[in-house]
C-alpha cells in the first residue's frame, strides 16, 4: 500500500476560457472539479496504475467532505484528520486562444500544534501498514518545516521508503530527515547546493552532492527534455518522445506516483524511472489534472530510453 500525505488538500477547479481578459467578465466554456493538493495529485494517477492507495493529511468543512467523498470515485481510500475549518480551493484557468494557464492558489486554514500532533498519532498508525510514503506540497499556516521533518522521520523509523516533494524552507528542512527520494526542480537544487546549475554537468554534480548527503535517489525534471536521476547505481537520463501536451499541471506529481509504485513493487531503478516518466508524459496529454490513460502510458513507455550517462 502507498500512503500519500496532503497537508493542504484542496478542491481543484479548472476553468476553460476562450480568450482570457484581465479586468473583464470572462465566460467559462467548461469547468471541472476534482480533489486536489499535490499529495492527491499523486494518489490519483497511482490508483489508475493499479496501486492500492490510502490518502491522509488535513481536510475540513464542506470542502473537506467533498474531497473525501470524491476520492472514492478514483478508487482511493482516505483517512484524513478532519478539522472544523474549510479546506481551500485552487483555480486553474486555461485559455484556449493563448494556450496559457493561470493559477490562483488559496492559502488554506491555520493549524495549531495540538491539531498537528493529533494528526501525527493517526499518521503513525497508518504508516505501519504502508510500503511507501509519499509526502507532497505545502503545509497550512501554523506549521513550518519541522512538520515535514517529523512526518519523514516517523516513516523512516518504521522502516518505510519515503518520497518528499516540496519546495523552499519545507524542502530545505525536510531533507534533513533523510527521505529516500527528493525531486527538486532547477531552482530548488540551486537553493539546496548553492550551485549555478547552468549545465547538465553542474546539475549532476549538485544532485550527487545531495545524494552523498544521505538521499538515496535524487530526480531532476527537465520538462520536455526528460529527467535526470542520481542514485547509488549511477546517473541516468530519461529521454522521452515529443507529445502534444494539453495540461502540464500535476505532471510532476504523476511522476512521483510512478516512483512510488516502482519502489513499492521493488522494480529496478531503471524500470521505475521509465514508469514514472511514462505516467508523467501520459498525464500531460489529458485535460484533467492527475489523470492519464493506460494505453497512452504504455505507448509512451515503449518509446522512452533510460541512458546511463555516468557512474556515481
C-alpha positions in Angstrom: 0.0 0.0 0.0 1.1 3.5 -0.8 0.3 6.2 1.8 0.1 9.7 0.4 0.2 12.8 2.6 -1.5 16.0 1.7 -1.3 18.5 4.5 -3.0 21.3 2.5 -5.7 19.4 0.5 -7.9 21.4 -1.9 -10.7 21.4 -4.4 -9.1 21.9 -7.8 -11.3 23.9 -10.1 -10.2 24.0 -13.8 -11.9 26.7 -15.9 -11.5 26.6 -19.7 -12.0 30.0 -21.4 -11.7 31.2 -24.9 -9.6 34.4 -24.7 -8.9 35.3 -21.0 -9.2 39.1 -20.5 -7.8 40.6 -17.3 -10.2 43.0 -15.6 -13.1 41.9 -17.8 -16.0 39.4 -17.4 -14.9 36.1 -18.7 -17.4 33.4 -19.8 -16.3 29.8 -18.8 -16.6 27.3 -21.7 -16.3 24.3 -19.3 -15.2 23.5 -15.8 -14.2 20.5 -13.8 -13.9 20.0 -10.0 -11.5 17.4 -8.5 -10.0 16.6 -5.1 -6.5 18.3 -5.2 -3.4 19.3 -3.5 -0.1 17.8 -4.6 -0.4 14.6 -2.5 -3.8 13.8 -4.0 -2.4 14.5 -7.5 0.0 11.7 -6.7 -2.8 9.5 -5.4 -5.0 9.7 -8.5 -2.5 8.5 -11.2 -1.1 5.9 -8.8 -4.6 4.5 -8.4 -5.2 4.5 -12.2 -1.9 2.5 -12.5 -3.4 -0.2 -10.2 -1.7 0.7 -6.8 -3.6 0.5 -3.5 -3.7 4.0 -2.1 -4.6 5.4 1.2 -4.7 9.2 1.3 -4.2 11.1 4.6 -3.5 14.7 5.7 -5.7 17.5 6.8 -9.1 18.4 5.5 -12.1 20.3 6.9 -15.6 21.7 6.4 -17.9 21.1 3.5 -15.0 21.3 1.1 -13.2 18.7 3.1 -16.2 16.5 2.9 -16.3 16.9 -0.9 -12.6 15.9 -1.1 -13.1 12.8 0.9 -16.2 11.7 -1.0 -14.8 12.5 -4.4 -11.7 10.3 -3.8 -14.0 7.3 -3.7 -14.7 7.7 -7.4 -11.0 7.2 -8.1 -10.8 4.1 -6.0 -8.8 5.8 -3.3 -9.3 5.1 0.3 -8.8 8.1 2.6 -8.2 8.6 6.3 -7.8 12.3 6.9 -7.6 14.1 10.2 -10.7 16.4 9.9 -10.9 20.0 11.2 -13.9 22.3 11.6 -12.5 24.9 9.1 -13.0 24.9 5.4 -10.4 23.3 3.1 -9.1 25.6 0.3 -9.9 25.8 -3.4 -7.3 26.2 -6.2 -8.3 27.6 -9.6 -6.6 26.8 -12.9 -7.7 28.9 -15.9 -6.8 27.5 -19.3 -7.0 30.0 -22.2 -7.6 28.0 -25.4 -6.7 31.1 -27.6 -3.4 32.0 -25.9 -2.6 28.4 -24.9 -1.7 29.6 -21.4 -2.8 28.7 -18.0 -3.2 31.0 -14.9 -3.4 29.6 -11.4 -4.9 31.0 -8.1 -4.0 29.1 -5.0 -5.8 29.8 -1.8 -3.6 29.6 1.4 -5.9 27.3 3.4 -6.7 27.2 7.1 -4.5 27.7 10.1 -3.5 24.6 12.1 -2.5 24.5 15.8 0.4 22.4 17.1 -2.1 20.4 19.1 -4.0 19.5 15.9 -0.8 18.6 14.2 0.2 16.2 17.0 -3.3 14.7 16.8 -2.7 14.1 13.1 0.7 12.6 13.8 -1.0 10.0 16.1 -3.3 8.9 13.2 -0.4 9.1 10.7 1.9 6.9 12.7 -0.7 4.1 12.8 -1.3 4.4 9.0 2.5 4.2 8.3 2.7 0.8 9.8 0.5 -0.6 7.0 2.3 1.2 4.2 5.1 0.1 1.9 5.9 3.6 0.6 5.0 7.0 2.0 4.7 10.0 -0.5 4.7 13.5 1.1 3.9 16.4 -1.2 3.1 20.1 -1.4 2.8 22.8 1.2 1.7 22.8 4.8 -1.0 25.1 6.3 -0.3 28.2 8.2 0.7 27.5 11.8 3.2 24.8 10.7 6.7 25.1 9.4 9.5 22.9 8.0 9.7 20.9 11.3 6.4 19.3 10.4 7.9 17.5 7.4 10.9 16.6 9.5 8.6 14.8 11.9 6.5 13.2 9.1 9.6 11.9 7.3 11.3 10.8 10.5 8.2 8.8 11.6 8.1 6.9 8.3 11.9 6.3 8.3 11.6 5.0 11.9 9.0 2.5 10.7 11.4 1.3 8.0 9.4 2.7 5.1 10.6 4.3 1.9 9.8 8.0 1.9 9.4 10.4 -1.1 9.4 14.1 -0.2 8.3 16.6 -2.9 8.1 20.1 -1.7 9.9 23.4 -2.0 11.6 26.3 -0.2 12.2 26.1 3.5 9.9 23.0 3.7 12.4 21.2 1.4 15.4 22.7 3.0 14.4 21.5 6.4 12.5 18.3 5.5 15.6 16.9 3.6 17.5 17.0 6.9 15.3 13.9 8.0 16.8 12.0 5.0 13.8 10.9 2.9 14.5 8.1 0.4 13.9 10.4 -2.6 13.5 14.0 -3.5 12.6 15.6 -6.8 13.9 19.2 -6.8 13.5 21.5 -9.8 16.5 23.5 -11.0 15.7 26.5 -8.7 15.3 24.2 -5.7 18.5 22.3 -6.4 20.3 25.7 -6.7 18.9 26.6 -3.3 20.0 23.3 -1.7 23.5 23.3 -3.1 24.4 26.9 -4.0 25.4 25.7 -7.5 24.5 27.7 -10.6 23.4 24.5 -12.4 23.8 26.1 -15.8 24.8 22.9 -17.5 23.9 19.2 -17.3 27.3 18.6 -15.7 26.6 21.1 -12.9 23.1 19.6 -12.4 24.6 16.2 -12.0 27.3 17.4 -9.6 24.6 19.2 -7.5 22.4 16.0 -7.4 25.4 14.0 -6.5 26.1 16.3 -3.5 22.5 15.8 -2.3 22.8 12.0 -2.8 26.1 11.9 -0.9 24.4 13.8 2.0 22.1 10.8 2.5 19.3 10.9 0.0 19.2 7.6 -1.9 17.5 8.9 -5.1 17.6 12.4 -6.5 15.5 13.2 -9.5 15.6 16.4 -11.5 12.8 17.0 -14.1 13.9 18.7 -17.3 10.4 19.2 -18.7 10.1 18.0 -22.3 13.7 17.0 -22.2 13.0 14.2 -19.7 14.7 13.9 -16.4 18.0 13.1 -14.6 18.3 10.6 -11.8 21.2 10.1 -9.4 21.4 7.0 -7.1 23.9 4.5 -5.8 23.9 2.7 -9.1 24.9 5.7 -11.2 23.5 8.7 -13.1 20.6 8.1 -15.6 18.8 10.3 -18.1 15.3 9.5 -19.3 14.7 10.5 -22.9 11.0 10.8 -23.7 9.2 11.2 -27.0 7.7 14.5 -28.1 4.0 14.7 -27.1 1.1 17.1 -27.7 0.8 18.5 -24.1 -2.7 19.6 -23.1 -2.3 20.2 -19.3 1.1 20.1 -17.6 -0.3 20.9 -14.1 0.3 17.9 -11.9 2.7 16.1 -14.2 5.5 16.3 -11.6 3.0 14.7 -9.1 2.3 12.0 -11.7 6.0 11.3 -11.9 6.1 10.9 -8.2 3.3 8.4 -8.4 5.4 6.3 -10.8 8.3 6.3 -8.5 6.2 5.3 -5.5 4.8 2.4 -7.5 8.2 1.3 -8.6 9.5 1.4 -5.0 6.5 -0.5 -3.7 6.8 -3.2 -6.3 10.6 -3.5 -5.9 11.3 -2.7 -9.5 14.9 -1.9 -10.7 15.6 1.8 -10.7 15.7 2.0 -14.5 12.3 0.4 -14.8 11.0 2.7 -12.1 12.4 5.7 -13.9 10.8 4.7 -17.2 7.4 4.0 -15.5 7.5 7.4 -13.7 8.4 9.2 -17.0 5.7 7.5 -19.0 3.0 8.2 -16.4 4.1 11.9 -16.3 4.1 12.3 -20.1 0.7 10.5 -20.4 -0.8 12.8 -17.8 0.2 15.8 -19.9 -1.9 14.6 -22.8 -5.1 14.9 -20.8 -7.1 18.0 -19.6 -7.9 16.5 -16.2 -5.2 17.1 -13.6 -3.8 13.8 -12.2 -5.4 11.7 -14.9 -3.9 9.5 -17.6 -5.0 6.6 -19.9 -3.1 3.4 -19.6 -2.9 2.9 -23.3 -1.2 6.3 -23.7 1.3 5.4 -20.9 2.2 2.0 -22.4 2.7 3.5 -25.8 5.0 6.3 -24.4 6.9 3.8 -22.2 7.8 1.8 -25.3 9.5 4.9 -26.8 11.4 6.0 -23.6 15.0 5.2 -23.3 16.9 5.3 -20.0 20.5 6.1 -20.6 23.2 5.5 -18.0 25.4 8.6 -18.5 27.8 8.3 -15.6 28.8 6.2 -12.6 28.3 7.6 -9.2 
